[in-house]
Structure formats: structure tokens, C-alpha cells
Amino acid sequence: MIKTDILIIGAGPTGLFTVFEAGLLKLKCHLIDALPQPGGQCSELYPKKPIYDIPGFPEVLAGDLTNNLLEQGKQFEPGFTLGERAETIEKQEDGSFIVTTNKGTKHQAPVVAIAGGLGSFEPRKPLIEGIENYEEKGVDYFIKDPEKFRNKRVVISGGGDSALDWSIFLADVASEVTLIHRRNEFRGALDSVEKVQELKLLGKINMVTPAEVTGVHGKEHVEAITVTKGDEQFNIETDYFIPLFGLSPKLGPIGNWGLEIEKNAIKVDTVDYQTNIPGIFAIGDVNTYEGKLKLILCGFHEATLMCQSAYKIINPGKKYVLKYTTVSGIDGFDGSRKEAPKAVVQAIV
């Protein structure tokens, strides 16, 4: 039996940052993740994708963000159960929970924080006959290593942030980038839309809208795709076809835990992101509430408030006084201490 203060389901960015915030409160964390390494989607799906909205980082690669979060929380010595899926949960007489994985590993904690992101996920695939024959032979639904496309011809299909961001990024990597979307309007961030339009004017991105990819061709590898634009059909020669239509999320076994679910997400109270079951919290993309934004930085905020309530559950009757790390420094579980710099106060007379 693995015992801890906060059991975190999901080792993506939100789960990893929870380790740090809990550590400031002297709370120990253990994380469960079905993936074989920490980082969630950032590590598994797009480690080389740049992220632009993390405070203090004008640009940071998803994989580097994961590494930084691991380094930040390392001093608080979190435990990990990786490559196993949280399967069942049982509430004990003392109010704690026992979570058992699909491999039988048992974990016990007074607080459970579900930070499972989108849950288990499958890429949304275009309805193109025979496309499965080209998967891993020129058809990719994720981009893990953009160097794979260096000096290659690439066609990207989609109208969201992933399609826009990768079109921008690969414009300096691939020999030719073509972006195809079924509408003239894009769903992604306005800055990204403007950047794509700018690259189009510079001749660094080909854009075909409104249009759809309706065929994939080649002998042993993708050689061309068919595009349907209104009543017109034509082929584009390419080395890779990358449909980026998002993910189909599934909560998996967590959906059977008695939690209040709305549109495949867990409903929470925005006071502390607690679910309808006291002691179980949901933070990050896995939760839902009025005004919810599925952003990593929002998950960080939710994790911070959740830890405050977790402290009260774990230490009933004990008052915690919030101290800024600039004043208090950071004490790690290994006995190390990072001192905050001395404050300099200047009196103005």
C-alpha cells in the first residue's frame, strides 16, 4: 500500500505543479499516470511544440515545460506510479480513499486530486477511405519530433490552434507547408491566425480554404492527397499529411466513481475545485464550471487553491498562514532550503 497526503491522478503539467504547491504546505504527493513517463500530452503528443502563454516564458517547448516542472517539484520528493491506470476508488471509515490501478497497485490518501487532462484520448480522424493504410506511412495525427519533416512537403488539415501553430512552426522546417481548412475562418488564437496570413503573403505557407482533403494516395508511403474545393477537385503532391482535428476525450474508469459529470468533464465548486464527493478534487482540463478555460495556466491556478483546501482536510483545526516564497523561502522534504533574498526597505523622508 502506497500512502501519501495527496494522491494525484494524472502527471501532466497541472498534476506536476500541484506537487510544488503542496510541498510549500509540507504535504507529500504521489502521482498515478497511464503513460510511461510524466508530462501528459505535453510529453506524449507534442514535446517539441512551442507554448506561448506560460507566464515568464515568451516561448517554451512543451517538453521543456515538463522538465522544468519536474525540476521544480523534485525537492519535495514526489512518488510516481507510471504506466498504470487508476481503476477503482473506495472510501474508508477514516475518510481516506484507496485507489487501485489496473495492475493492482493500491494507494491510500485523505485527498485525491484528479488532474487527468482530457482523460484517455484518441485523435479525431478524417472520414477518408483507406486512410488507415497510410498511418505511420506519411499520415500522422500528432507531431512529436518536427525534425522528421525537415525539407519535406507537408500538408496540414484543420482550423484550430494545433493546425495553426504547427503550420507556423514547420514553415521554417519543411520545404513546403500547405494548410487546408473547410472554412475561411479559423478557430485558433487571433495572433496565430494573423501570423499564418502573414506567412501566406510571404509565400512560406500555401493556404487552401474553404476545402477538405478527401483522398490519400501512394504506393507504400503517402505521395499525394486529393482536395475538394466546392465543385473542384485536384491533387497536391506531398510527403506527409497531418490532420489535426483535436482529440476525442474519454474519462475512462473515473467516470464510474460517482462524480457529477457534465459533457465528459467533472463538475466542481470554483471555491476550491472540489467535486460532489468531499475530499476528491478535479483540476485542469478534466473539470468544468461556468467560464472554464482549458489552459495550462488555469490549471496552475486551480491546483494552488485546491492545495489550500487539502491542507485543511489533512490538518483539521490547524491554521495555515500564507507566506510569500520571496519572504519565506522554500523548504524541501530532503532538508534542503532555498533562502529568499533579504528584503531591502528604504525609508523616504
N, C-alpha and C positions, 0 to 999 in steps of 0.2 A: 504494500500500500504506500503510495507516494502522498505525503501530507504537505500542505502549503497554506499560506494565508489567502491568496487569491489564485484561483485556477483560471487561466486564460485559454479560451477555445479559439485558436487562430493565432498564427505567428506572423501576420502581416505587419505593416507599419504601425497601425493603431495598437495592436497587441504588444509590439515591441516597445512602443513609447510608454505603455501602461507600466512596464517593468520599472522604468525610471521614476515615474511619478509615484508609484507605490513604494519604491526604495527610499524616496525622500521622507516617507512616513514610517520607515522601518518595517515595511510589510514585504514578505517574501512572495515571489511569484513562480508559478510553473506553467509552461505553455504546452498545449497539445495542437498538433497540426498534421493533416493528412499528407502534406507534401514532405519530401525527404530533407528539405532544408528550410530555414526561416526566410521570411520575406514575402510570402504570399504571392500575389500576382506580379509584384514588382520583380521578384526573382525568377518566377516560373515562366511568365509570359513575355515581359519586356524589360529585362535588366539593362539594356542599352538605350532605353527610351528616355529622352530628357523630360524632366518635370520643371515647370516654371513658377508654381505658386506655393513653394515652401518658403516661409519667412526666413530671410537672411541668406537665401541661395537664389541668385538671379536665374541659375540653371543648375540642376543636379540630375545625374543619371539615376534611374530607379534602383539599379543595383548598388550604386554608391550610397544612396539614401539608406538602404537596408543595412549596409556595412556600418554606416555612421550610427544608426540606431542601436545596433548590436554592441558597438563600442561604448556608446553612452550608457547602456544598461548593464554592461559586463561587471562593473564594480559591485552591483547588487546581487550577483551570482544567481541568476535565474536558472531553473531547471527546464529541460525540454523532453517531450515525448514526440518524436517526429516519425513520419511515415505511418501514423495510426490515426484513425478517425474516431472522434467522440461519438459513442453509440447510445448509451443509456445514462440516465441520471436518477438517483434515489435520494430522497431527503431522510436524514437520520433524526432520531429522537432529540439529539442535542442541537438540532437546527442546521447542522452542516450537510454537505452534499457529497455523495460518492458518484463520480463519473467513471464509467468503464468504456474502454476503447474496443474497436472491432477485433483487436488481438488479445483482449482480456486484461489489459493493464488497468489497474484501479488507482484512482486519485481521490483524495479527500480534502475538502476545504470549506470554510464557513461562507466564502463568497465565490461565485462563479461569474466571470466576465466573458460573454460571447462576443468575440471580435472576428467573426468568421468571414468578413468581407461580403462577397456575393454568394458565399457558401460554395458548394461544388458547382462547377460550371462547364458548359460546353459551348464552343463557338457557334454562332448563328451562321449556317451555311446557305449560300445562294441555291435556288432551285434550278440547277443546271444539270442536264442529263449527262451522266458519266463523269462528273467532276471528281468523284471519289477515286477514280482510276489514276488521277494525277496528284493526289495528296502525297506530299513529300517527294514529288517529282516535278516541282515547279509551282504547285499550289500550296501556299502557306496561309494559315489563319492567324498566326502570331509571328512577331519578329523578335527573336532572341538575340541574334548577332547580325547587325546591319552590314558587317563586312562581307557577309555571304553574297550581298548584292552589288559589291564594288564592280564598277564598269559593266554592269549587266542592264538589260532593258527590263523595266518593272512596270506593271500595270496595277494600280491600287483602285479598289472599288469601295465606296462608302461616303457618307456625308457627315460623320461625327468627328469628335476630337482626335481619335486614333488615326483615322484616314488623313486628316489634315496635317497632324503633327508628323506622321511618318512621311508624307509627301514632301514636307518642308525639309526634314532631316535627310532623306535619301536624294534630294536634289543635288547635294554635294558629294554623293557616294556613287549612285548609279549613273550609267551612261545616258539613260533616258527614263524619265518618270512620266507616266500618264495617269491622271486622276479622273475617274469616271463616277458620276453620281446621277441618280434618276431624277433629281430636281435641280433647278438652277440655284436654289437657296441651300445653304449648309446649316447644320445644327450645332456646329462647334463654336468655340470662343471667337469673338469678333476679331481679335488680334490675329488669330490663326487664319481666318478667312481672308483678311487683308494681306497677310504675308503670302498666301497662296496666289492671290490675284497679282501681287507684285512680281512673284517668280514667274507667273504665266506671261506677263508683259515682257519680262527679261528673256523669255524663251527657255527657261530652265525647267518648266513643268508644262506638259500638254494637258489641257482640260477638256473633257467631253461631257457636256450637260445639255438638256436632260437626256440621259441614255442609260442603258443597262447592258451588262455583259451577259450574253445568252448562250455562249458556246465556248468550249475549250478544246484545242486541237494539238496534236503532236503524236509522234510515234512512241518513244519511251520517256519523253520529257515534254513539258509544255513548249510549244513553238509559236502558237498564236491564239488569240481569243476573238470571238465574234461579238460585235457591238450592235445593238439595236437602238436606233435613234429615230423615233417616230416611225415613219414607213420605210426608213432606210436601214440597210444592213451592210456592214463592212467588217473586214478583219484587220487586226493590228498584230504585227509580229512582236513577240515578247519572249523573254526568258523566264519570267515569273509573273504569276497572277496572285495578288494578295487581297482577298475580300475581307474587309474589316467592318463587319456588321454588328459588332458587340458580342456579348455573352448571354447565354440562357442560364440564369441563376437557379439553383435548387438548394433549399435549406438542408436537405438530406434528413438524417435521423433527428436532428434538433427540432424539426417541425413536429415531432411526436412527443415533445417534452411538456405539453400542456401550456405552452406560451401563447399569448394572444398574437395572432398572425394577421397581417393585412398586406395583400398583394405581394406575397412571398417575402415579407420583411417582418421583423419583430417590433411590435408597438412598445414604446417606452414612455416614461414620465420624464419630461425635459428638466425637472429639478435636478436629477442625478442619473438619468438614463437607466433606471431600474425597470424591470419588466413587471408583469402582473403577479409574478412569483417573487416575494421578498427574498433578497439575497442573491438573486440572479439578475445581472445587468446585461445590456446589449449595447455595444458601442461600435462606431464606424459604419460602413456601408450596409451592414446586416440589419440595422434598425430603421424605424420610420417614425416620424412625427410631423406635425404641421410646420412647414417651412424647411424641411430636411434638405440638405445639400450633400451629395455624395462626393465629398472632397477629403483628401487625406488630412488637411489641416483642421477640418471639422471633427474628424475622429480624434485628433490630438486633444482638442478642447473637451470632448465628451469623456475621454479617458481621465483627464485631470479632475473633473467634477465627480466622476464615478469613484475615484480613489478616496475622495474625502468622505463619501458615504460609507465606503467599505471599511474605512478606519473606525467609524462609529459602531459598525456591526461587530467588528473584531475586538474592539476595545470599548465595551459599553460603560458609560459613565465617566470615561476618561476624556478630558478636553484636549483638543489639539489646537495649538496656536500657530497660525500660518506665519512662516518666516520666509523672506525672500532669499534665494540662494546667493544673491550678491551680499547678503549680510551674514547668513548662517553657514555658508559653505556647503559641502556635501560629504556625508559620512557613508562610506561603502561598508557592506557586510564583512568584507575581508579586513576591516580595521583601518583601511587607508582613509585619508581625509584630504579633501581639496579645500584649502582655505580661501575664503572670499577676501579680496583685497581690502585693506583698511580704508574706511571712508575718510575723505578729507573735507572738513567743514570750515568754511571761511565766513567769518562774520563781517558784514558790511555796515559800517557806521556812517 
